[in-house]
Amino acid sequence: MKWLIRVFFRSVRRILGPIVLLVDKVTSPKGIKRPIEIQQKLDLATQHLALYQYKTCPFCIKARREIKRKSLNIELRDVQHNPEYKRQLLEGGGQIKVPCLQIQNENGDISWLYESSDVVAYLRKLVLNQ
């Protein structure tokens, strides 16, 4: 019975995944155009951030859309297709749950921020502080 449930949900993901990606691509927001100096300052503020995510996860899409909307240069790490990123997420964050924003502070400490709403709020606050 367990295998039947797995097969069912795997099939649903294979059908809905491309549709979700297409809708995201078609409705993707445009980024903010800023003066070069301000954009460079933001790029410096975001250079130590990385978003661990799955391509078709709706909550990850929410976080990626905010990154694009705010024109932020944040590294995207696909946990689903890269075992090294999956290992990093498990060892650093303690759980394989996406989206997760890895934040490396100026002193080198690393913190992990889960939940798409928290990630979006953090990014908005980051942009306001620049």
N, C-alpha and C positions, 0 to 999 in steps of 0.2 A: 504493500500500500504506500509506503514511504517513497519508493522509487517512482510510483505513478504521480504523486504530488510534485516531485522534483521535475519530472518530465513535463508536466503541465505548466509549471511556472517558468521553466526554461523556454518552452515554446512561446509563452506569452511575452517574455522578454525579447525573444528573437523577432517576434512580429511587431511589438510596440517600440522597441529600441530605435530602429531606423526612422519610424514616424516621429518620435520625440525629437530626434536629432534634426530632422528636416524642418519641423515646426520651429525649433530653436534657431536654426540658421535663417529661416525666412523672416522671423520676427525679431531677430537680434537687434539690440539697441545700438545707436551710434554713440561713439565715444565723445567726450568733451574735448573741445579744442582749447588749449591753454597757451599762454605765452611760454616760450622755450625755457625761460629761467624757472618758472613755477613748475613746469613739467619735469625738469631736471631735478628739482628739489624733491618732488614726489617720487621720482625714480630712485633717488638715494634712500628715501624713507621705506621704499618697498623692496629694496634689493635683497633683504634678508627674510623675505616672506616666501612661503611655498604652500600651495593649496593641493592637498591630497584629495583625489576625487575619482569618480567613475564617470565616464562620458554620458551615459544615459540616465543617471540618477537625477530625479527632478530637483532635489535639494541642492545638488552640486551645480545644476544648471542655474538655479537661483543665485548662487554665489558667483559663478562665472559671468552671469549677465551684469551683476553689480560691478565686477572688475572691469568689464568692457565699458559699461556706462560711465564709470569714473576715469576711464583711460589709464588704468594702473598696469604696470609691468610686473606681474607676479607669476612666478614659475608654476606651471600646472603639472602635477605628478599623477599619472594614471595608475592607481593602485590595482585595478582589475587586470591590466595587461603587463605589469612590470613587478615581478616578485621582489626585487630589491626595494622598491618603494613600499610594498606591502610589509616587508620585514621592518623597514624604518618606522612605519606608522605603528606597528605592533610594539616594537621595542621602546620607541620614544613616547608615544601617546598612551600606550597601555591597552588599546583596543583597536580593532579594525572596524572603524565607523567613519563614514564620509558624509559630508565634506568635513575636512579638518585643516585648519590653517596652522602651519608651523611658523612660530614667531621667534626669531633669534634676536635677543636684546643686545644693546651696545656692549654689555659686559660679557657676552658670549652665552648667557643662559638661554635655554630653549624652552618655550612654553607651547602648549598645544590647545587650540581653540576649536571645540566641536560645536555642532549645531549651526545650520545655515543662517538663522536669524542673528545669532551672536557674531558670526563672521561678517555678515552684511553691516551690522551696527559698528563693529570694529573698523571696517574699511571706511565707513562714512565719517567716523570720528577722526580717523587718520587724515582724511582729505580736509576736514574742517580745521585741523591743527596746523596745516601747512601754509 
